[in-house]
Amino acid sequence: MSYTDENEHNIERIIGSDNFYEILRIPEDASQTEIKSAHNKLVLLVHPDKNRAPGATDAFRRVKIATACLLDEDKRLQYDEQLRQTRNSQGKAKSVPGPNQDFFNMSDDAVNGILIGAGIATVLGIDLLALFATTRDKRN
């Protein structure tokens, strides 16, 4: 399968990071809107149907996990606390929590549930928000 150097670079960058903020390329004080926007941009770059570079499926999953963790208030608070605890005196993380650690090894169902709840994922290819809007418009 063919793919570009940019495709490969995006995959390597995501797989090479265990920091959810770095994966999404957002600041640690990013808003929910910024997280969703970063997610939407990245999934277009690394979705295995669009990016045939080796590791695309893993990178896609890591983007979804990072997004789900940061969109869930409780998980984000826990993640941020663990991140703070691992910082050394220079502000660099010695060991940053990430998608490979058991603490954030969420099931696909849990990840998808958070993303669907945030309105940035679909179920079975059906955009639930669009379906709701269409149904509501037909009633009015």
N, C-alpha and C positions, 0 to 999 in steps of 0.2 A: 504494500500500500504506500501511496506517496503522501508526504507531508512536508511542511516547510521548516526551516530552521527556527522561525518564530514559534511555530506549533511546539516544537521540541523544547525550546527555551521556556515557554510558559509551563509545560509539564514539569520540567526539571526544577524550576523555581518553586513551584507549589509542593512537589514531593520532597524537596530539600529543606523545607521549613516545618517546624513543629509549633510555630507561634501563630495562633489564629488571626491576629491582627496583621501579621506579615503576609500570611496566605491571602487575605482579602485586600491587602494594601490600603489599610485604613488606620487612622490614629486610634489610640486606646480610648479616647472619649467620643468615638463616633456615635452618631445618633442611629436610631432604628432605620431611618430613611437612608442614611449613608451605607449602612450594612446591606440593606436590600439592593441598593444601586450597585454596590461593589459585587455582590453575588450575581446579579443579572448580567453584568459585563463579563465576569469570569466564566460563568457557565457557557456563555456563547463561545468563548475561546477554547475551553477544554472539554466540551461535551464530546463523548466518544463517537457520536454520529457525525460531528463536524471536524474533529481533530483526530487523525489516524495515527498520531505519534505513539510510540510505545509508552505505556503508563497513563494514558488518557483516562481510563476508567478509574484508576486509583486517584488521580488528581481531581477528577470530578467528584468523587466521594469525599475527598478531603475538603473541598470547597463547601460541599453541603454540610459536613460535620461542623466546620468552623462557623458557618452562617447560623446553623441551628443553635449551637452553643451560645453565640453572642446575641441571638434574638430572644432566647429564653432568659428572663431576668434572673432567676435563681441560679441557673448554670453559669451565666456571665459573672455574677457576683462571686461564685465559688472559683471560677477560672481566674478572675482578676486577683482574688486573694492569694491563690496559689502562685500566680505570676509575681505578685509583690514579694512573697516570701522567698522566692528564688533569686531575687535581684541582689547583686553584690553592691559594694559601696560606690562603684562607678556608674551604676544605673544599668548595667548590662545583665542579662539573665544568664545564670550559670547553667541551669537546666530548665528549659521552658516547657510547661505542660502543653501537650498537643494531641493530635488525633490518634497517635499510636499508644497512648497511655490508657490503661484500663478505666480510669476515672471518666474519660470521655469516649469510651468505646460504645457509643450508642448504637442500638439496632437501626437498621434501615427504616423500620416502621416508626421508631421514635423520632428520627431525623425528619422523615417525610411528614409526620404529624405536626411538628413545629413549623416546618416550611409551609405546609398547607394552611395552618392557623394564622401564619403571618401574611397569607395571600400571595406568596411568591412561588407556589408549586401547584400542580394539578393532580387530580386523581384520575387514573386511566385515560390521560390525555384530555380530560374535560376540564376546562377552566371554570371552577365552581363560582367564582365571582361573576363572570360573564353570563353563566347559566342563570344565576340568581337575578341579575339585572334584566335579562331577556324575559324571564318569567314574570318579574315585577312589572315590566313595561306592558306585557300582554294583559295583565290584570287591570291596568289603569286605562 
